[in-house]
Amino acid sequence: MPPGHSARHPPLRGRVALVTGATRGIGLAIARALAAQHCNLILTGRDQSALRRIGRELASAKAGAAKIRILTHPCDVRDPDSVDDLFRSIRHEFNRLDILVSNAGIAHPNLPVDKIPFPVWKAVIETNLNGMFLVTQAALAVMRRGATIVNNLSISANRVFTGCAAYNASKHGALGFTNTLREELRPKGIRVIGLLPGATDTAIWNTLWPRAPRRKMMSPATVAQAVVNAILLPPNATVENLEILPSSGPL
Ligand SMILES: NC(=O)c1ccc[n+]([C@@H]2O[C@H](COP(=O)([O-])OP(=O)(O)OC[C@H]3O[C@@H](n4cnc5c(N)ncnc54)[C@H](OP(=O)(O)O)[C@@H]3O)[C@@H](O)[C@H]2O)c1
């Protein structure tokens, strides 16, 4: 815990954070880490039963000493109406947003460019790139000076892996978007953090490379710890790109 921070009064206490793709993996780990900081949470994803289960888990973990408010609201980030509906709920429940974690994302089976079906290409771009744009645009209307945006990209945002053209393209695009957003929001006092994790042990690998060596990967909780540490920096400092990798090197 950084100096000057106390467990009873964590500095993020009472802040309102939205995590997209919070139903499992890195998004869920970030949601848990923000709950431990006593943030109020809006958790989204498409899997409604997972959202209900996680809402109950986090509410009961915090029941007692520090009450946090948790809104679970299904949202498909590819769908502008679904994103509008989410933000209607956020305005109604909180009318502000201090932290946005744009994390929802998908991969695709490892295939060379000439074998990727167009619907697969489209789904990846719509989720990882268009979805980030839609959520960001809606969020900016309720974010103020002092807020932080974390965009979960990947090390695929600045290097390429063969067989992953749609994923690489979506993440390279999302990095360009993130870098532009950072400059546009700098004068408004909103920090933008590009998160570039290496291999992390989540369900995404079932699509990408089912037999990948999981034991060499980071845990989602480790990535979440790095994200919360970055958010906890004082407002006059930021981590612009948070590249976090397994110390054993590439898989
Ligand atoms: N795992 C890694 O090695 C790694 C490395 C670098 C970056 N990343 C990035 O980390 C992010 C999270 O991935 P993960 O590894 O944690 O994978 P994961 O366990 O498969 O989680 C993906 C999350 O995204 C949500 N999601 C997918 N499509 C969505 C949509 N259309 N609308 C709303 N939510 C959607 C899923 O929820 P629902 O299914 O409930 O919708 C789920 O909560 C992704 O952006 C991924 O590219 C992962």
The ligand as an SDF file (V2000), in Angstrom:
LIG
                    3D

 48 52  0  0  0  0  0  0  0  0999 V2000
   -5.6830  -13.0510  -21.3630 N   0  0  0  0  0  0  0  0  0  0  0  0
   -4.6430  -12.4890  -21.9850 C   0  0  0  0  0  0  0  0  0  0  0  0
   -3.5710  -13.1130  -22.1710 O   0  0  0  0  0  0  0  0  0  0  0  0
   -4.7450  -11.0560  -22.4510 C   0  0  0  0  0  0  0  0  0  0  0  0
   -3.5670  -10.3840  -22.7790 C   0  0  0  0  0  0  0  0  0  0  0  0
   -3.6560   -9.0730  -23.2260 C   0  0  0  0  0  0  0  0  0  0  0  0
   -4.8740   -8.4420  -23.3170 C   0  0  0  0  0  0  0  0  0  0  0  0
   -6.0060   -9.1170  -22.9960 N   0  0  0  0  0  0  0  0  0  0  0  0
   -7.2740   -8.4000  -23.1260 C   0  0  0  0  0  0  0  0  0  0  0  0
   -7.9370   -8.4200  -21.8800 O   0  0  0  0  0  0  0  0  0  0  0  0
   -9.3380   -8.2070  -22.0910 C   0  0  0  0  0  0  0  0  0  0  0  0
  -10.1030   -9.2200  -21.2500 C   0  0  0  0  0  0  0  0  0  0  0  0
   -9.8050  -10.5130  -21.7440 O   0  0  0  0  0  0  0  0  0  0  0  0
   -9.6230  -11.7940  -20.8050 P   0  0  0  0  0  0  0  0  0  0  0  0
   -8.3170  -12.3730  -21.1290 O   0  0  0  0  0  0  0  0  0  0  0  0
   -9.9740  -11.4820  -19.4240 O   0  0  0  0  0  0  0  0  0  0  0  0
  -10.7040  -12.7530  -21.5050 O   0  0  0  0  0  0  0  0  0  0  0  0
  -12.0680  -13.3980  -21.0160 P   0  0  0  0  0  0  0  0  0  0  0  0
  -11.8660  -14.1120  -19.7470 O   0  0  0  0  0  0  0  0  0  0  0  0
  -12.5920  -14.1460  -22.1830 O   0  0  0  0  0  0  0  0  0  0  0  0
  -13.0060  -12.1190  -20.7250 O   0  0  0  0  0  0  0  0  0  0  0  0
  -13.5210  -11.3300  -21.7520 C   0  0  0  0  0  0  0  0  0  0  0  0
  -14.5940  -10.4310  -21.1780 C   0  0  0  0  0  0  0  0  0  0  0  0
  -15.1020   -9.5980  -22.2410 O   0  0  0  0  0  0  0  0  0  0  0  0
  -16.5170   -9.6600  -22.2320 C   0  0  0  0  0  0  0  0  0  0  0  0
  -17.0520   -9.4570  -23.5760 N   0  0  0  0  0  0  0  0  0  0  0  0
  -16.7150  -10.0980  -24.7060 C   0  0  0  0  0  0  0  0  0  0  0  0
  -17.4630   -9.6440  -25.7330 N   0  0  0  0  0  0  0  0  0  0  0  0
  -18.2680   -8.6790  -25.2180 C   0  0  0  0  0  0  0  0  0  0  0  0
  -19.2700   -7.8440  -25.7740 C   0  0  0  0  0  0  0  0  0  0  0  0
  -19.6010   -7.8960  -27.0780 N   0  0  0  0  0  0  0  0  0  0  0  0
  -19.9030   -6.9760  -24.9590 N   0  0  0  0  0  0  0  0  0  0  0  0
  -19.5890   -6.9210  -23.6400 C   0  0  0  0  0  0  0  0  0  0  0  0
  -18.6640   -7.6820  -23.0530 N   0  0  0  0  0  0  0  0  0  0  0  0
  -18.0120   -8.5650  -23.8440 C   0  0  0  0  0  0  0  0  0  0  0  0
  -16.8380  -11.0480  -21.6790 C   0  0  0  0  0  0  0  0  0  0  0  0
  -18.1170  -11.0450  -21.0700 O   0  0  0  0  0  0  0  0  0  0  0  0
  -19.4330  -11.7500  -21.6750 P   0  0  0  0  0  0  0  0  0  0  0  0
  -19.0170  -13.0040  -22.3550 O   0  0  0  0  0  0  0  0  0  0  0  0
  -20.2870  -11.9300  -20.4490 O   0  0  0  0  0  0  0  0  0  0  0  0
  -19.9980  -10.7180  -22.6070 O   0  0  0  0  0  0  0  0  0  0  0  0
  -15.7670  -11.2220  -20.6220 C   0  0  0  0  0  0  0  0  0  0  0  0
  -16.1690  -10.6370  -19.4090 O   0  0  0  0  0  0  0  0  0  0  0  0
   -9.5640   -8.3330  -23.5930 C   0  0  0  0  0  0  0  0  0  0  0  0
   -9.6900   -7.0470  -24.1690 O   0  0  0  0  0  0  0  0  0  0  0  0
   -8.2780   -8.9960  -24.0770 C   0  0  0  0  0  0  0  0  0  0  0  0
   -7.9980   -8.6830  -25.4230 O   0  0  0  0  0  0  0  0  0  0  0  0
   -5.9780  -10.4060  -22.5630 C   0  0  0  0  0  0  0  0  0  0  0  0
  1  2  1  0
  2  3  2  0
  2  4  1  0
  4  5  1  0
  4 48  2  0
  5  6  2  0
  6  7  1  0
  7  8  2  0
  8  9  1  0
  8 48  1  0
  9 10  1  0
  9 46  1  0
 10 11  1  0
 11 12  1  0
 11 44  1  0
 12 13  1  0
 13 14  1  0
 14 15  2  0
 14 16  1  0
 14 17  1  0
 17 18  1  0
 18 19  2  0
 18 20  1  0
 18 21  1  0
 21 22  1  0
 22 23  1  0
 23 24  1  0
 23 42  1  0
 24 25  1  0
 25 26  1  0
 25 36  1  0
 26 27  1  0
 26 35  1  0
 27 28  2  0
 28 29  1  0
 29 30  1  0
 29 35  2  0
 30 31  1  0
 30 32  2  0
 32 33  1  0
 33 34  2  0
 34 35  1  0
 36 37  1  0
 36 42  1  0
 37 38  1  0
 38 39  2  0
 38 40  1  0
 38 41  1  0
 42 43  1  0
 44 45  1  0
 44 46  1  0
 46 47  1  0
M  CHG  2   8   1  16  -1
M  END
$$$$
